[in-house]
Amino acid sequence: MAISPRLVMRQSQGLIMTPQLQQAIKLLQLSHLDLETYVSEELERNPLLERDERDQNGPAIALPGDDAVPDRDISPMDGPETDLLLSGATVESAAEVLDTDYDNLYDGDSGADIAAHDNVAPGMQSSDWGAVGAGGGSFDGGEYNLEDHATAELSLRDHLLAQLHLSVADPRQRLIGAQLIDAADDAGYMREPLNLIAARVGCAMEEATAVLEIVQGFEPTGVMARDLAECLALQLQERNRLDPMMRVLLENLAMLARHDHDGLMKICGADAEDIAGMIAEIRALNPKPGLAFGGGPAQPVVPDVFVRRAQDGSWMVELNSATLPKVLVNTAYCTRVVRQQIKPADRVFISEQLSNANWLVKSLEQRARTILKVSAELVRQQEGFLTHGVGNLKPLNLRTIADAIEIHESTVSRVTANKYIATPRGIYEMKYFFTAAISATLGGDAHSAESVRHKIKALIDAEPHHKVLSDDKIVDILLKDGVDIARRTVAKYREAMRIPSSVERRRAKRLTA
């Protein structure tokens, strides 16, 4: 048989994800902020979509010319003025009917008019007055808004620049100081090397160092430091506590972090009482002074689901309507456009946009139902946690929820991603309730890993200073409580919670005692 190219027709079946299905899957895993952004983009892209604001702003107001909704019953203003303006009359003809001369309306004075006025304040320019007036007292030509002129939160950069202009008169030093302040992070540390800043500005290293010393004297104390030791040294220097012994301690902060108090006593030449006093002084300092000036208000977590106790003792689960974007399909506009004589390409475009709009509305409804269904099952599985606390948190995986409500496991993973649930015990991410299982002794029910971590932390917090619990001792206590756990697992959980070892805790408690 000769080998030669040829065309062969075959028929086969396969699963292909349509763009609409991909959109529905994408919507499931979006947080409410990302979903709001996505819906806003769709509203701008699709002319047949509109936001449903009837719940927030009352009944919808129909636009002039909308045949689907009568505008005479819900129009915000009625009377001859409305009839005249809706009829297409010009402003001049409307002025004749309303007996109004539009030349007499005040629309703001120009800068030249106010500059020639006798009441102009001394030292003010005509441009300063010209910015005010036409907008009814607004500086941007719009209506006055008190929130726009309220005092904003002062940032660290603005605070330092204000001190720089008051402390330094030399323009060259001000330029160098501004470059140094721009290199500070939110915590107040200067993260860019000083030599790079000096090279960029084009000044000598000595001059940059002199300006840095000036800036380091600004409030809050310890700001513009290059590392933690320098930050603490600036604060101790202000308190007149930066003696040679304290300098040696600051140079060996790594040993302090390891709780190597014996080594610190040898290096500093001090006894345990002196080391304990210096450590107490260091703990009283602020390692991140710049955080006192925020870069903006902290955004609270907005839950997607609310869980509360009903009167009969059961748990009620409801969606947060504030996180659900409400969109509608403007079928009246679509009908009006289709009835007109439009091009075939435009007709195809309108048909596609209508299909996309209907699919988006259905996808949002399906997303809300799926979130509610998964949340209800999650609450049913973790009812012990809601009633008694974290100690009764059950081990749970995605497959358990998926089998209970008969959906795919990947769907549960997408629904619980970036979603928060508000319970009487606080706001938690949905992923928090999915924890690994730790086997129990004597064939009992498995324990949740989160509840075991809670027990370990409770045991360490309650240990006396003269009897510090080792990891092996914690294992023995947990075994008596029915938790079959290994010592390395206890050590892993303890390190994840940033709890020091028993040796380090014993040193710290002996020193404080």
N, C-alpha and C positions, 0 to 999 in steps of 0.2 A: 504494500500500500504506500503510495507516494505521499510524502509530507508536503503539504501546501497550505497557504492561508485560505480560510473560507469563513463565511458568515453563518452563524448558527443562532436561531431564535429559541429562547427558553422562557418558560413561565414559572415564576417562583413567588412565594409569599414572605413578607418580612414586616417587622414592626418599625414604624418610623414615627418619631415624635413631631407632631405638627407644631408650628410656631405658637398656636394658641395653648397647646398642652405645655409647652416649655414656659410660657408666660404664667400659667396657673401654678406650676411647680416652683417657679421663681418667687411668686408672691407668698408662698407658704413660709419661706425661710427669712423673709424680710422683717426687720423690726418696724415698729410703728413710725419711727422717724424716716427710715428708708422708704417705707411704703407711701408716706405722705409726699416725699420727693418724687417718687415714681408716678403717683397719680397726678401731681401737678404738671409733670412733663407731658403726660398723656392728655391732660386738659388743654395744654397749649398746642399739642400736635393734632388733636382730633376736634374738628368743629362741631361734631354732633354730641360731644360730651359737655356736661355742665355740672357744677357742684350743687348739691342739694343743701340749701341753707335754711330751709323752712323751719327746722327745729330751733335754730339759733335766732333768726331774725323774723319769725312769724311767717305769714303767708307770702308766697312769692309774688313779686310785682311783674306783670306782663309788660313786655316791650311794645311800643306802638307798632301796629301792623300785624300783631300775632293773632291769627284767626282762631287758634285753638282755645285761647283763654280770653274771656271778655275783659277788656281793660277798663271799662267804665265803672265796674263795681269795686275794683281793688286799687284803683289809681290813688296815689297819696294826695293829689290835689285835684279838685273839681271846680268848674265854674267857667266863665267866658274866657279867662286868661288861658286856661288849659286848652280849650277848644281852638282858640286862635293860634297857639303855638303848634299844636298837633296838626293843624290844617296846612302848615307849610308857609305861613305868613312870615315876612321879613321882620327884623327888629324895628325898622322904621315904621312900617305899617302898624305893628303892635303898639308902638309908642303913641300913635295918633288915637287909637281906640282907648288905651289906658290912660290918656291925658297925662303923659309923662314926657319930660324933655330929658333925653339921655345925656345931653351936654352938661346938665347940672349934677350928674352923679359924681361922687368923690371916688377917684380911682388911685389916690396916692399922689403926693407931691414929688416932683422930680428933684434931683440934687441941686439943680441950678435955682429952682424956686425957693428951696429952703435955705440955700446959701445966702440968698438975698434977703432973707427974713431977719427981722431985728432980734428974734429970740434965739438965735443960734448960740449954743453954749461955746464959751471960749475954748480954743484948742481942738474943736471938732471940725473935721473936714466935711465938705459937701457930700463926698462919697459915703461917709459914715451914715449920714441922714438918708441918702438915696436908697440904701439897702433896706430901710424901714419905711413902711407906709403903704405901698401898693398891696402888700399881702395882709393888710389888716393887723399889723403889728408883728408879722412873721419875718424872719430874716431870709427865708428861702422862697418867699412869694406865696406860700400856702397859708392855711389857717393856723392860728396859734395853738400850740399843743404844749401843755404844761410838762408832760413827761419828757419832751425833747429838751427842755431847759432845766430839768432837775439835775442836781449835782451827781455826777458820775463817780464811780469808785476810782480812787486814786491808785494808779499803777506804781510799781517800784521805780520804773524808769522816770516817770514824771516827778516823783518825789525826790529822786537823786538829782535830776537836772535842775529842779528849783533850788536845791541847796548849792549846786555848782554855780549858778548865776549869782547867788548871794555871797559866796565865799571867794570866788576867783574873779578878778577884774581883767586880767590879761587875756585878750582874745585867743592868743596861741594856746595858752593853758586850758582855756575853755574848750577849744577844739579837741585837744588831747583827752580831756576829761569826758567829753561826750562820746568819744570813741571807746573809752574804757567802760563807760556805763552801758553802751550798746552791747558789749561783750558779756554782760551779766545775765545769768539765767534766772528762773523764777525763784530759786532758793537764795539768790543773792551772791552766788559765787561767780568769779570771773573765769570762764572756761577757756578763753583764748589766750595763748602765751603772750606775755608782755612784749617780747622781742618782735613778734609778728605785728602787733599793733603799732609799735614804734616805727617799724619799717614801712608800714602802710601810710602812716601819717607823715613820715619823713622827718622825724626828730631823733635826737640822741637818746640812748637808753637811760642816761642819768636824768634827763628831763622827764621822760615817761615815768620813771620810778618816783620822782618828786611829786608829780601830779597824782600818782596812785596813792601815795601816803596821805595826800590831802583828801582824796575821795574816800579812803578807808576811815576817815574820821567822821563821816556823815552818819546820820541816823537812818536805819537802826544799827546799833553797834554790832560790828562783825561782818558788815556787808562789804562786798568787793574783795573778799579774801580769795586766795588761790587754792586753798585746801582747807580741810577741817581743822588742822592744828593752828593755822594762821587765824581762822575765824574764832576759835576759842581763845587764842592769845590776845586778840583785840578786845574781847569782852573782859578778860581777866585784867588786862592793862587798864581799862577804864575803872575797874574796881580796886586798882592798886594791889593786886594779888599775884602779879606775874613775877614771882621770885625765881632764883636759879633752880630751886628744887622743882617748881612747877614747870619750868621750861624743859627740864629733863623728862618729866612725865609726859608732856605734850609731844616730845620727840619720839616717844615709845608708845603711841596709842595702840599699835598692833598688839603689844603685850597686854594692854588694858582690855582690849576686846577679847583676848583669850583668857582673861581672868587670872593671869599669871602674877599674882600679887607678891609672891616670894621673889620673883625676878625683879619686880619694880622696887621692892625694898632694898635690894642689893645695889641697883643702878642709882637710885635716888639717895641712898644713904639715910633712909628714914625707917622708923619702926612702923608697925601695923596701924597704930593709931593715927600717925601722920598721913599714911597712904589713904586710910579710910576718909579722913577729913578732906584731902585733896580730891578724891573721887566724888565725894558729895558736892564739892564746889563745881566740879565739871558737869555733873548731872543737872545742876541748877541753871546751866547756860542754855542758850538756844542754838542748836547746830544749824538751823536753817532760818536765819533772820529775815530773809526776803519774802517768806511765805505770809508775813503779816500784811503784805500788799498784794491783793489778788489781781489776776489778769482778767477777772470777770466773775460773776456769781456762779456758784456751783449749781449744775443742773440736776434736779432731783430725778430719781428713777420713777417713771410713770408705768404703773402696772397695766398689763393687758387683760388680766382677769381678776375679779374680786371674789373672795370666798368669805362667807360670813355664816354665823350660826342662825338657824331658823328657830321659830318659837317651839316647834315640836322636838328640837334637839338635833335635827338633821343639818347637813351642810348645804348651803345654797351657793351655786356657782353662776356667775354672770359676767358677761363681757363688758369691758370698759368702752362705752360708746364714744368717748373722746379720742380713742386711738383708732377708730374705724372711719376711714374716709367715706363720705357719702356722695356718690355720683349718680347722675341720671342721664338717660338718653333722650335727646331732644327730637322726638319723632315728628313733631309739628314742623320744625324747621326742615327736616329731611323731606317731608312730604311736599312742602312748599317749593323746595329746590327742584325736586324731581318733576313736578308739574310744569316747570318752565322748559323752554327750548334750550337745552344745553348740549354740549358736545358729547359724543359717546365716551371719550376718555374721562370727562368729568362725571358722567353717570357711573362709570366703573369705579372711580375714586370714591364717590359718595356711597356706593354699595359696600366697598371694602371698609370704609370708616364706620358704617353702620354695623357691619359684622364685628369689627374689632371692639366697638363700644359695647355691644350686647355681651360679647365674651368677657370683657373686663368687669362688667357689672355682675355677671354670673360667677366669675372667678373670685371676686371680693366676697360675695355671699357664701360661696363654698369654703373659702378660707376662714370666715367667721364661724361657720358651723363646725369645721374640723377642729379649730382651736377650742371651741366649747366642748366638743365631745372628748378630746384628749384631756382637757383640764378636769372634766367631771370624773373620768376614770382615774386620773392621777390623785385626785382628792379621795376617792374611794379606797385606793390602795394605801394611801398614807394617812388614813384617818387617825391612827394612833399618834402620829406626830402632831396633828392639829389639836388633839385632845390632851395629851400628856407631855409633849415636848420632844426634843431631839433624841432623848434616850430611847424612844419608841419608834425611831425611823427605821422602816423596813428596807432590806436590800431589794432593789428594783432595777430592771433593765428594760430596754426598748421593746424587746420581743413580747414581754408580758402585757404591756399596754396595747401593742399591735394585735395580739391574739384576742384580747378581751373585746375590742371594738371593731375587729375584723377589717383592719387596714394594713397597708404594708409597713414594715419596720422603718424604711427610709422616710416615709411620710411622717411618722412620729418624730424622727430625728429632725426633720425640717420644721415641724410645728413648734417643737420645744426650743429651737435655736433662737437666741436673741429675744426671748419672751420672758416676762416677769409676772408673778402671781402674788397678789396681796392677800395675806392671811392674818388672822388675829395675832399671830406670833411674829409678824413682820413681813417684809417684801423679800421674796426669794426668786432667783432665777429658776426656771423650770428644770434646767439641767441639774440643779442641786439635789432634787429628789431621786435621781438615778445614781445609786451607789453600789459598789461591789459588795458581795456577800462574804462574810467570815463565818466559817463553820462553828457550830456549838458542840460542847461536850455532851456525851451520853445521848447523842442522836436528837438533840433539841432543835428548835428553830434557829435558822441562821441569823446572824447579827449584821446590821449595816455597818460599813466601814466608817461612815460619818459618826454614828453613835459610839463606836469603839474609840474614835479619836476624842470625842467629847468625854468619855469616861477616863481616858488617859490624862487629859488636861485637868479634869476635876481631881484626880488622885494627886497630881503634882502640886496643884494649887493648895490642897489641904494638908500636904506633908509638913510636919514640924521641922524647925530649923536644926534640931539635934538628931533627926532621924530622916535623912534624905533617902528617897526611894530610888533604887537602881532599876535598870531595865529588867533584870531577872526577877526582882521583887514585884514589879508591876505585872509581869507575866504570871507569876504565882497568884496574885490577887485576881486577875482577870480569869484565870482558870477556875478559881473557886466560884466566880460569878457565872460560869458556863460559857466563857469565850475561849475557844481554842485558837491561840495566837502564838506565833513564834517571837523570839527576842528581837530578831532583825526587823520584823514588822513593827514592833513597838518603837525601835530606834528610828525607823523610816518615818513613822507618823510623828514622832517627837521632833525630828529635824524639820519636817514639813511645817509644823506649827511654830518653828523657831524657838524651841525650848532647849536650853543648854543641857549638857549631860549632867549626870549625878555628881561628878567630880567638880565641875564648874559651879553647880548650884551649891554644893557644900562649901566651897571657898567663899562664895558671895555671902551666904547666910552666916558663916562664921565671922566674916569681916564686919557685917552689919550688926551682929549680936555683940 
